[in-house]
Amino acid sequence: MQKISVVLETITPLFLGGADPRGKPELRAPSVRGALRYWLRALLGGVYGDDHRGLQKIKQKETEIFGDTNSGSNLVCQMRELHQITGIPLQLDQKNRPGETYLLWANSTKDGTRKYLNETSFELFLKPRIGGTMNAQNFNLVAASLWLLLYFGGLGTRSRRLMGSLRVNAVKNWPDDLPSLDFKCDEPNALAERLASSIKQLRRLLPVETHAKFSSYSEFDIFHPDHTAIYVWNQKKSVQELVEDFGNDLQKKRLRTPPDYQAVLDVIHGKKSSTELLRPGFGLPLQFFFRSEFERILKENGVPHNDSLQKRKLRPKATATLEPWRRGREDDESKQMSRRASPVHFHVTALNHDYHTVVATFFKSRFLPDRTQIRVKPGDRDQKPWALDFGGYDLVEAYFQEKEKEQEVYRLDFANSEVKA
């Protein structure tokens, strides 16, 4: 088995830090290994199932490739800078680029010290460990995981919101029985067809599991026709245009979403609610800011608009944070969850002639563990938090259904290698 060599280039800002996430960006092999492991599990889970038997098989494969506490990894992952890396300070422009600001506000810092990599090339090497027990099938699974990472995911912070997307500039020693790693299409519909046939080809790497079992919502993210929906945007744009337009569109469709908008506002007002929330389906934590409520509070307190100090003091009264909350664990913060990743990966894929489009992968997996609710925590500490239930993926599904109706996306049917417009 020869080592795979891939020259990659960042398409969108890559936020990948070392020990200091606010320090200089770093290309880190452990981050790539972690991403490969995630996509390997998604691929295996779609064949072996998500029950106990399937999980045991997946764990066995993961151990054979990545090792565990009792054995070392059989995979060597290395990265090489092709030129000196210089981080670019993140400077958001709310006035001129509100869409990009919406996508990256969580990455910003008050002192502007957060840096990222962009238009940066580097080389990735994957090879079996000398003296290890990596076989050809497992090495092909590593390559398949890399293929999924590069066409559906990304690296670093906000990788599920277009950031950290990569394109392939060159590849050596790619396995012959895997889909090509280095390809570009002229049109989004051609890309959709290529992705659908490639996923089907990747799934053929594993034997069909006649005993595989799946939950109504899979226990983790898996590539399976019944548990995964993949969409390609019917757009050809520059990266800058694509990011800005996508951010504006996503923000518009999530603002004032019923019933979340009123339910969170009720908690801010000190009212109890039994409403099931939908917006968390795009991920937690969520920050709510009610502009109209803030204007009402300013007027009620007679605060002029040029009084920045008073406005800063009163702003928390119009805000709230939504976060996961485990019942019965209030007194042990170490057992509390701080976030739940979005089940949707939004990724930028390069087309020919410097055009790009968006690929979205929606994993219909279980969003919250058992006995977990969503805590609405008002910014005003005088108001008590309130726990509400998650209402499911209706909002996420409605988002894609609307785009399908308006013919803004192509949906992949990778079970039959078909594309539905």
C-alpha positions as CSV (number, residue, x, y, z in Angstrom):
1,M,0.0,0.0,0.0
2,Q,1.3,3.4,-1.0
3,K,0.7,6.6,0.8
4,I,-1.9,9.0,-0.5
5,S,-0.8,12.5,-1.1
6,V,-3.4,15.3,-1.6
7,V,-2.7,19.0,-2.2
8,L,-5.6,21.0,-0.8
9,E,-6.5,24.6,-0.8
10,T,-8.9,26.5,1.4
11,I,-12.0,27.8,-0.3
12,T,-13.6,29.5,2.6
13,P,-12.0,30.8,5.9
14,L,-10.5,28.0,7.9
15,F,-10.5,28.6,11.7
16,L,-8.2,25.9,13.0
17,G,-6.3,26.7,16.2
18,G,-3.8,25.0,18.4
19,A,-3.7,25.0,22.2
20,D,-4.8,28.7,22.0
21,P,-7.9,28.8,19.8
22,R,-7.5,32.6,19.7
23,G,-3.9,32.4,18.6
24,K,-2.2,31.8,15.3
25,P,-4.0,29.4,13.1
26,E,-2.4,26.0,12.7
27,L,-2.7,23.1,10.4
28,R,-3.2,20.2,12.8
29,A,-3.2,16.5,11.8
30,P,-5.3,15.6,14.9
31,S,-8.1,17.7,13.5
32,V,-8.0,15.9,10.2
33,R,-7.9,12.5,12.0
34,G,-11.0,13.5,14.0
35,A,-12.9,14.5,10.9
36,L,-11.9,11.3,9.1
37,R,-13.2,9.3,12.1
38,Y,-16.5,11.1,12.0
39,W,-17.1,10.5,8.3
40,L,-15.9,6.9,8.6
41,R,-18.6,6.3,11.3
42,A,-21.2,7.9,9.1
43,L,-20.3,5.6,6.2
44,L,-20.1,2.5,8.3
45,G,-23.3,3.3,10.2
46,G,-25.3,3.5,6.9
47,V,-24.4,-0.2,6.3
48,Y,-24.0,-1.8,9.7
49,G,-26.9,0.0,11.4
50,D,-27.1,2.0,14.6
51,D,-28.1,-0.7,17.1
52,H,-25.8,-2.4,19.6
53,R,-24.7,-5.0,17.0
54,G,-23.9,-2.3,14.4
55,L,-22.1,-0.2,16.9
56,Q,-19.8,-3.1,17.9
57,K,-18.8,-3.6,14.3
58,I,-18.2,0.1,13.8
59,K,-16.1,0.2,16.9
60,Q,-14.1,-2.7,15.7
61,K,-13.3,-1.0,12.4
62,E,-12.4,2.3,14.1
63,T,-10.0,0.4,16.4
64,E,-8.4,-1.4,13.5
65,I,-7.7,1.9,11.8
66,F,-7.3,4.6,14.6
67,G,-6.5,2.4,17.5
68,D,-7.8,2.7,21.1
69,T,-6.5,3.0,24.6
70,N,-4.8,-0.4,24.3
71,S,-3.4,-0.2,20.8
72,G,-1.8,2.4,18.7
73,S,-3.1,3.8,15.5
74,N,-2.4,2.0,12.2
75,L,-2.9,5.3,10.3
76,V,-0.3,7.9,9.9
77,C,-1.7,11.4,9.1
78,Q,0.7,14.2,8.3
79,M,0.4,17.8,6.9
80,R,2.9,20.0,5.2
81,E,2.7,23.7,4.7
82,L,3.4,24.7,1.1
83,H,4.2,28.2,2.0
84,Q,4.4,30.2,5.2
85,I,1.1,30.5,7.0
86,T,0.0,33.9,8.1
87,G,-3.3,34.3,9.9
88,I,-5.8,36.9,8.7
89,P,-7.6,38.9,11.4
90,L,-11.4,38.4,11.4
91,Q,-13.1,41.7,10.7
92,L,-16.8,41.5,10.2
93,D,-18.7,44.2,8.2
94,Q,-22.3,44.2,9.4
95,K,-23.2,47.1,7.1
96,N,-21.8,45.8,3.8
97,R,-21.7,42.0,4.4
98,P,-24.5,41.2,6.9
99,G,-24.8,37.6,5.6
100,E,-21.2,36.8,6.3
101,T,-21.4,38.5,9.6
102,Y,-24.4,36.3,10.5
103,L,-22.5,33.2,9.8
104,L,-19.3,34.2,11.6
105,W,-20.5,36.3,14.6
106,A,-19.7,33.4,16.9
107,N,-16.0,33.5,15.8
108,S,-15.5,37.2,16.4
109,T,-13.8,38.7,19.4
110,K,-14.0,42.1,20.9
111,D,-10.3,42.8,20.5
112,G,-10.3,41.4,16.9
113,T,-7.6,38.8,17.7
114,R,-9.3,35.8,16.0
115,K,-7.4,34.8,12.9
116,Y,-8.1,32.4,10.0
117,L,-6.5,30.9,7.0
118,N,-7.8,31.7,3.5
119,E,-6.5,30.8,0.0
120,T,-3.9,28.6,1.8
121,S,-2.5,25.5,0.2
122,F,-1.1,22.5,2.1
123,E,-0.3,18.9,1.5
124,L,-2.0,16.0,3.3
125,F,-0.3,12.6,3.6
126,L,-2.1,9.4,4.6
127,K,-0.3,6.1,4.9
128,P,-0.3,2.9,6.9
129,R,2.0,2.8,10.0
130,I,5.2,0.9,9.4
131,G,4.9,-2.4,11.3
132,G,1.2,-2.0,11.8
133,T,-1.7,-4.2,10.7
134,M,-3.5,-1.9,8.2
135,N,-5.0,-4.0,5.4
136,A,-6.1,-2.8,2.0
137,Q,-9.8,-2.7,2.7
138,N,-9.3,-0.5,5.8
139,F,-7.0,1.8,4.0
140,N,-9.6,2.2,1.3
141,L,-12.1,3.1,4.0
142,V,-9.8,5.8,5.2
143,A,-9.6,7.1,1.6
144,A,-13.4,7.0,1.4
145,S,-13.7,9.0,4.6
146,L,-11.4,11.6,3.1
147,W,-13.6,11.7,0.0
148,L,-16.7,12.4,2.1
149,L,-14.9,15.0,4.2
150,L,-13.8,17.0,1.1
151,Y,-17.1,16.9,-0.7
152,F,-19.6,17.2,2.2
153,G,-17.7,18.6,5.2
154,G,-14.9,20.9,6.3
155,L,-12.4,21.5,9.0
156,G,-12.3,23.9,12.0
157,T,-14.9,26.1,13.7
158,R,-18.1,26.7,11.7
159,S,-17.3,23.9,9.3
160,R,-21.0,23.1,9.2
161,R,-21.7,26.7,8.0
162,L,-19.6,26.8,4.9
163,M,-16.3,27.6,6.6
164,G,-13.2,25.4,6.3
165,S,-14.3,24.0,2.9
166,L,-11.4,22.6,0.8
167,R,-10.8,21.9,-2.8
168,V,-8.4,19.3,-4.3
169,N,-5.6,20.7,-6.5
170,A,-3.6,17.5,-6.9
171,V,-3.7,13.9,-5.8
172,K,-1.2,10.9,-6.0
173,N,-1.8,7.2,-5.4
174,W,-5.6,7.4,-5.1
175,P,-7.2,3.9,-5.0
176,D,-8.6,2.8,-8.3
177,D,-11.8,1.4,-7.0
178,L,-12.9,4.7,-5.3
179,P,-14.6,7.6,-7.0
180,S,-12.2,10.2,-8.4
181,L,-11.0,12.7,-5.7
182,D,-10.0,15.4,-8.2
183,F,-13.0,16.4,-10.3
184,K,-15.0,19.5,-11.1
185,C,-18.3,20.0,-12.9
186,D,-19.5,22.8,-15.1
187,E,-23.1,22.9,-13.7
188,P,-24.7,22.2,-10.3
189,N,-26.9,19.5,-11.7
190,A,-23.9,17.6,-13.1
191,L,-22.3,17.9,-9.7
192,A,-25.4,16.5,-8.0
193,E,-25.4,13.5,-10.4
194,R,-21.7,12.9,-9.8
195,L,-22.1,13.0,-6.0
196,A,-25.1,10.6,-6.1
197,S,-23.2,8.0,-8.1
198,S,-20.1,8.4,-6.0
199,I,-21.9,7.8,-2.7
200,K,-23.4,4.7,-4.1
201,Q,-20.0,3.5,-5.2
202,L,-18.5,4.2,-1.7
203,R,-21.3,2.3,0.0
204,R,-20.4,-0.7,-2.2
205,L,-17.0,-0.9,-0.4
206,L,-18.8,-2.6,2.4
207,P,-20.9,-5.8,2.3
208,V,-24.6,-5.5,2.5
209,E,-25.8,-6.1,6.0
210,T,-29.0,-8.0,5.9
211,H,-29.3,-7.8,9.7
212,A,-28.7,-4.1,10.0
213,K,-31.3,-2.3,12.1
214,F,-32.0,1.5,12.3
215,S,-33.9,3.6,14.7
216,S,-36.6,6.0,13.4
217,Y,-34.1,8.7,14.1
218,S,-30.6,7.2,13.8
219,E,-28.5,7.3,17.0
220,F,-25.8,9.1,15.3
221,D,-25.1,10.7,11.8
222,I,-25.2,8.0,9.2
223,F,-25.1,7.9,5.4
224,H,-28.3,6.0,4.5
225,P,-31.1,6.9,2.0
226,D,-33.7,6.8,4.8
227,H,-31.6,8.9,7.2
228,T,-29.8,11.4,5.0
229,A,-31.0,14.1,2.6
230,I,-28.4,15.8,0.4
231,Y,-29.0,18.9,-1.7
232,V,-27.0,20.9,-4.2
233,W,-27.8,24.5,-4.7
234,N,-28.8,25.5,-8.2
235,Q,-26.3,28.4,-8.2
236,K,-23.0,29.3,-9.8
237,K,-21.3,32.2,-8.0
238,S,-18.0,33.4,-6.6
239,V,-17.1,32.4,-3.1
240,Q,-17.8,35.9,-1.7
241,E,-21.2,36.1,-3.4
242,L,-22.2,32.6,-2.3
243,V,-21.3,33.1,1.3
244,E,-23.0,36.5,1.6
245,D,-26.2,35.3,-0.2
246,F,-26.4,32.1,1.8
247,G,-26.0,33.9,5.1
248,N,-28.7,36.4,4.3
249,D,-31.1,33.7,3.1
250,L,-30.5,31.5,6.2
251,Q,-30.9,34.4,8.6
252,K,-34.1,35.5,6.9
253,K,-35.7,32.1,7.1
254,R,-34.8,31.7,10.8
255,L,-35.9,35.0,12.2
256,R,-39.3,35.3,13.9
257,T,-39.8,31.6,13.4
258,P,-43.1,30.5,15.0
259,P,-43.5,29.2,17.6
260,D,-40.0,29.9,18.9
261,Y,-40.1,33.6,18.7
262,Q,-43.1,34.1,21.0
263,A,-42.1,31.2,23.3
264,V,-38.7,32.7,24.1
265,L,-40.1,36.2,24.4
266,D,-42.6,34.8,27.0
267,V,-39.8,33.4,29.1
268,I,-38.0,36.8,29.0
269,H,-41.3,38.3,30.3
270,G,-41.4,35.8,33.1
271,K,-44.2,33.7,31.7
272,K,-44.2,29.9,31.7
273,S,-44.6,28.1,28.4
274,S,-45.1,24.6,27.2
275,T,-44.2,25.2,23.6
276,E,-41.9,22.8,21.8
277,L,-39.1,24.6,20.1
278,L,-38.0,24.1,16.5
279,R,-35.1,26.5,15.8
280,P,-32.7,24.4,17.8
281,G,-32.9,21.8,15.0
282,F,-30.2,23.9,13.3
283,G,-27.9,23.5,16.4
284,L,-27.3,24.8,19.9
285,P,-26.6,27.1,21.6
286,L,-28.7,29.8,20.1
287,Q,-28.7,33.5,20.9
288,F,-31.9,35.5,20.7
289,F,-32.0,39.3,20.6
290,F,-35.4,40.9,20.3
291,R,-34.8,44.3,18.6
292,S,-38.5,45.5,19.0
293,E,-38.4,44.5,22.7
294,F,-35.2,46.4,23.1
295,E,-36.6,49.5,21.6
296,R,-39.7,49.2,23.9
297,I,-37.4,48.9,27.0
298,L,-35.4,51.9,25.9
299,K,-38.5,54.0,25.4
300,E,-40.0,52.8,28.7
301,N,-36.9,53.9,30.5
302,G,-36.5,57.1,28.6
303,V,-33.0,56.2,27.3
304,P,-31.9,58.3,24.3
305,H,-30.3,56.5,21.4
306,N,-27.0,58.2,21.9
307,D,-26.6,56.9,25.4
308,S,-24.4,53.9,24.8
309,L,-23.8,53.1,28.4
310,Q,-27.4,52.7,29.4
311,K,-28.2,50.8,26.2
312,R,-25.4,48.3,27.0
313,K,-26.9,47.9,30.5
314,L,-30.4,47.3,29.3
315,R,-29.6,45.1,26.3
316,P,-29.6,41.8,28.3
317,K,-33.3,42.3,29.1
318,A,-34.0,41.7,25.5
319,T,-31.8,38.6,25.0
320,A,-31.9,34.9,25.8
321,T,-29.7,31.9,25.3
322,L,-31.0,28.5,24.3
323,E,-28.8,25.5,25.4
324,P,-29.2,21.8,26.1
325,W,-30.2,21.0,29.7
326,R,-30.1,17.6,31.5
327,R,-32.8,17.2,34.0
328,G,-31.6,16.3,37.5
329,R,-28.1,17.6,36.9
330,E,-28.5,21.3,37.7
331,D,-26.0,21.0,40.6
332,D,-23.2,19.5,38.6
333,E,-22.1,21.8,35.8
334,S,-19.5,19.2,34.6
335,K,-22.4,17.0,33.5
336,Q,-24.2,19.8,31.7
337,M,-24.0,20.0,27.9
338,S,-23.0,23.3,26.4
339,R,-23.9,22.6,22.8
340,R,-25.3,20.3,20.2
341,A,-23.9,20.4,16.7
342,S,-26.2,21.1,13.8
343,P,-27.4,18.0,11.9
344,V,-26.9,19.9,8.7
345,H,-23.5,20.4,7.0
346,F,-23.4,23.3,4.6
347,H,-20.3,23.0,2.4
348,V,-18.9,25.0,-0.5
349,T,-17.9,23.0,-3.6
350,A,-15.8,24.3,-6.5
351,L,-17.1,24.2,-10.0
352,N,-15.2,24.9,-13.2
353,H,-14.3,28.5,-14.3
354,D,-14.0,29.8,-10.7
355,Y,-17.6,29.2,-9.9
356,H,-18.9,27.6,-6.6
357,T,-22.0,26.2,-5.2
358,V,-23.4,24.9,-1.8
359,V,-23.9,21.3,-0.9
360,A,-26.1,20.6,2.1
361,T,-26.1,17.2,4.0
362,F,-29.0,16.8,6.5
363,F,-28.5,13.9,8.9
364,K,-31.8,12.9,10.4
365,S,-30.3,11.6,13.7
366,R,-31.4,11.9,17.3
367,F,-30.7,15.5,18.3
368,L,-30.9,15.3,22.1
369,P,-30.2,12.4,24.4
370,D,-33.0,11.1,26.6
371,R,-34.1,13.2,29.5
372,T,-32.7,16.3,27.9
373,Q,-34.6,19.5,27.3
374,I,-33.7,23.0,26.0
375,R,-33.1,25.6,28.6
376,V,-34.2,29.2,27.7
377,K,-31.9,31.4,29.8
378,P,-32.8,35.1,29.8
379,G,-30.0,37.6,29.7
380,D,-31.7,39.4,32.6
381,R,-30.5,37.5,35.7
382,D,-33.7,38.5,37.6
383,Q,-35.7,36.3,35.2
384,K,-35.7,32.6,35.8
385,P,-34.7,30.2,33.1
386,W,-37.3,27.8,31.8
387,A,-36.9,24.3,30.2
388,L,-38.8,23.4,27.0
389,D,-38.9,20.4,24.8
390,F,-37.4,20.0,21.3
391,G,-40.2,19.8,18.7
392,G,-38.3,17.9,16.0
393,Y,-36.9,18.8,12.6
394,D,-40.0,20.4,11.1
395,L,-38.3,23.7,10.6
396,V,-35.2,22.1,9.0
397,E,-37.3,20.0,6.6
398,A,-39.5,23.0,5.8
399,Y,-36.4,25.0,4.9
400,F,-35.4,22.4,2.3
401,Q,-38.9,21.8,1.1
402,E,-39.3,25.5,0.3
403,K,-36.1,25.5,-1.7
404,E,-37.2,22.4,-3.6
405,K,-40.5,24.0,-4.4
406,E,-38.8,27.1,-5.7
407,Q,-36.4,24.8,-7.7
408,E,-33.4,26.4,-5.9
409,V,-31.8,23.0,-5.1
410,Y,-31.3,19.5,-6.5
411,R,-32.0,16.6,-4.2
412,L,-29.8,13.5,-4.4
413,D,-31.4,10.1,-4.3
414,F,-28.1,8.2,-3.8
415,A,-29.9,4.9,-3.3
416,N,-30.7,4.9,-7.0
417,S,-28.0,7.3,-8.2
418,E,-30.7,9.8,-9.2
419,V,-31.1,13.5,-8.9
420,K,-34.5,15.2,-8.3
421,A,-35.0,18.8,-9.3
